[in-house]
Structure formats: C-alpha cells, structure tokens
C-alpha cells in the first residue's frame, strides 16, 4: 500500500501548507492507510541508520533547493536543526 500511503501523505500535506516540513505517522489498516499524526519536527534517526549517513545533511540540501519563499525555507531549516 506504499502508493496509497504516499497519496494520503500528499493530501494531508496540502491541507497543512503553513507547515514547511512535516513527518507523518501512518498506519496500514485493512481499509487502507490512516494518518495518525503529522509532526512539524520529525525524527531523522531511522533515516540515518538506514542510509548510514546524516539525514539532516540530506534534508538540509533538499530544503535549501526548494522553490519556496525564503521565510518558509528558513523556517523549515530552523525546524530541521531543532529536531
């Protein structure tokens, strides 16, 4: 149900446009994916273990290159550093 989970996360992110950086906790049920919560300062620990590299470094580069107003991009970078 990976594609369904991505679709649910994208739809939720569009409803929460004021938040520049979100991490979603999603449960897979018999009826499909269900978003449990959205975190404005998600944890990067699992990503770092899986990739064997610093997740913050990867996301810092991605966020820095997003086509967003500087204020939103800076807010996302601040939240990343605080996570």
C-alpha positions in Angstrom: 0.0 0.0 0.0 3.0 2.3 -0.5 1.4 4.4 -3.2 -1.8 4.7 -1.2 0.3 5.9 1.8 2.1 8.4 -0.3 -1.2 9.7 -1.7 -2.6 10.1 1.8 0.5 12.0 3.0 0.5 14.3 0.0 -3.2 15.1 0.5 -2.6 15.8 4.2 0.4 18.0 3.4 -1.7 20.1 1.0 -4.1 20.7 3.8 -1.3 21.8 6.1 0.5 24.1 3.7 1.5 26.5 6.5 3.9 23.9 7.9 7.1 23.8 5.8 8.3 20.5 7.0 6.2 17.5 8.2 6.7 13.9 9.1 3.6 11.7 9.0 3.0 8.6 11.2 0.9 6.4 9.0 -0.8 3.1 10.0 -1.7 0.5 7.4 -5.2 -0.9 8.1 -7.4 -3.3 6.2 -9.3 -0.2 4.9 -6.0 1.4 3.7 -3.5 3.9 5.1 -4.6 6.1 8.0 -2.6 9.1 9.1 -2.1 9.0 12.8 -0.4 12.3 13.2 1.7 15.0 11.5 4.9 16.1 13.2 6.3 19.5 12.4 9.7 18.4 13.7 10.1 14.8 12.7 12.8 12.4 13.9 15.6 11.6 11.5 17.1 8.7 13.5 15.7 5.8 11.4 16.7 7.5 8.2 20.3 8.0 9.4 20.5 4.3 10.5 19.1 3.1 7.2 21.2 5.3 4.9 24.3 5.1 7.1 24.6 8.9 6.7 23.3 12.0 8.4 19.7 12.6 7.5 19.9 16.2 8.4 22.6 16.8 5.8 20.4 15.3 3.1 17.3 17.2 4.1 19.2 20.4 4.6 20.3 20.3 1.0 16.8 19.3 -0.3 15.1 22.1 1.7 17.7 24.7 0.6 16.8 23.9 -3.0 13.0 24.0 -2.7 11.2 26.7 -4.7 9.7 28.4 -1.7 9.7 31.9 -0.3 12.9 32.5 1.8 10.8 32.8 5.0 9.3 29.4 4.6 12.5 27.8 3.6 14.3 29.3 6.6 11.6 28.2 8.9 11.9 24.6 7.6 15.7 24.7 8.1 15.3 26.1 11.6 12.9 23.2 12.5 15.3 20.7 10.9 18.1 22.0 13.1 15.9 21.8 16.2 14.9 18.2 15.6 
